[in-house]
Amino acid sequence: MKPTPVENVVGFLSFSPDHRDRLNAIEKFSRREWKHVLQWLDDAGLAFYFLQRIKDTNASAVVPPEVLSRVERNFASNQLRVDDMSHRFDAINKKFNDAGVRYAAIKGFSLVPQFCPNAPLRHQGDFDYLIDEQSLPAACRVLIDAGYSSQKSPSSKESIFVIPGGEPSRGDAQYSAQAPHAVELHTDIWDSKMHRLPPMPSLFAVARARMQHWNGFTFPALPDEDVFLLQVLHACHHIFAQWIRLSCLFEIAYFLHRRASDTELWSLVEQRAGNSAALREFVVIVTEMAARLFAAPVPTLVQSWSASIRPGPRTWIEHYARNWALDGLPVYEFNLLPRSKLALFLHQQYRVASRAEQADHQNEPSYSRLSRIASSIKNDPSLIWNATWWRRQHLVRRTTFHTLAGVRYVCEIPRWRWRNRALRPNATAASIPWTSDSLPSKKAS
């Protein structure tokens, strides 16, 4: 089958020696294809990685001048945004320090240079911090005093703060220094109740932070082995939420490209993962997705874990992962039969099934789109008459998307079952029930 424009762009961004072969296909993109690719690059967070690869390969001539001009203009805007956000970031860090907050910066600027060579190549929409639970009240006060307001979060492990009045932006507008941003405070990275998933060992702690230096700023951040596992769990969170920005997997592929042969690093990763079977499988899933999409090497440790992965996750990796990741992001673009809900096949392999867990989840508050809309109207009844606000909810698009994605999922069930039956006789772990009770209790040191 002929590769789609998006597949050709992903192939060009890969770390394969023959990635330049994709340039012939890219050069032949029609005006309509370029329009779609540009929107996809923005949504996937890959626009500036694409621009950098074009320049590194001296391939500017294959991109129409108006397309190249637009991406370069947005990159210049993003450089100003990164400069503005870096100073905001430093100001928050200093206020945390003055207030005695125990914290570590995660994601964002802390990924440079291990996961991203240059900060302006990323579009950053928020600041993320791991916060010692006892420091959380003080950290919240710092942000409120700085002009941020609290926003409801779907996770009990996360507190979200935004600048009032900021409107979400997309396309060119998202790269402006004036585009809104958020601050997210995490007391833990993994909220098993959020997607009804197995609990994880308590991997990440502020006490493990060490000072990181970037762009003249100094701030506490986690060591590389923790950052890798954090990025794996961050990717899994998005997979189980049924969408992912491909830049997340590209940055993991970049890390693998540079560190796959670092035996000391992977020894530390193995120690941190401990006996958690779920975490090891998550590492395999995310690493193999990054490797298959962007031709990154798979470390020997992950290869050994991959050999014992269960049939369900293996089936999903082999037959669904790549096409699912390349599908259009939910809601915004019409797709006749979107693949988003095919992530449910993977989710079902880990979803907790004990009665105690089910009872806990029945008592949890709902954070669905409709419940958030109802909560917003309750807080501000005038929104009922605000046509602009209603348009931003994309209710018709969301309803259409979820209906069509549900049809795709139901139609795929027989093939999913057939593929799993084909693998199951050869699998030693096929009969192991994946519930919270089957997880090892030992925590990583």
Buried (B, 14 or more C-beta within 10 A) or exposed (E): EEEBBBBBBBBBBBBBEEBEEBBEBBEEBEEEBBEBBBBBBBBBBBBBBBBBBBEEEEBEEBBEEEBBEBBBEBBEBBBBBBEBBBEBBBEBBEBBEEBEBBBBBBBBBBBBEBBBEEBBBBBBBBBBBBBBEEBBEBBBEBBEEBEBEEEEBBBEBBBBBBBEEEEEBEEBEBBBBEBBBBBBBBBBBBBBBBBBBBBBBEBBBBEBBEEBEBEEBEBBBBBBBBBBBBBBBBBBBBBBBBBBBBBBBBBBBBBBBBBBEBEEBBEBBBEBBBEBBBBBBBBBBBBBBBBBBBBBBBBEBBEEBBEBBBBBBBBBBEBBBBEBBBBBBBBEBEBEEBBBBBBBBBBEBBBBBEEEBEEEEEEEEEEEBEEBBEBBBEEEEEBEEEEEBEEEBBEEBBEBBBEBBBBBBEEBEEEBEEBBEEBBEEBEEEEEEBBBEBBEEEEBE
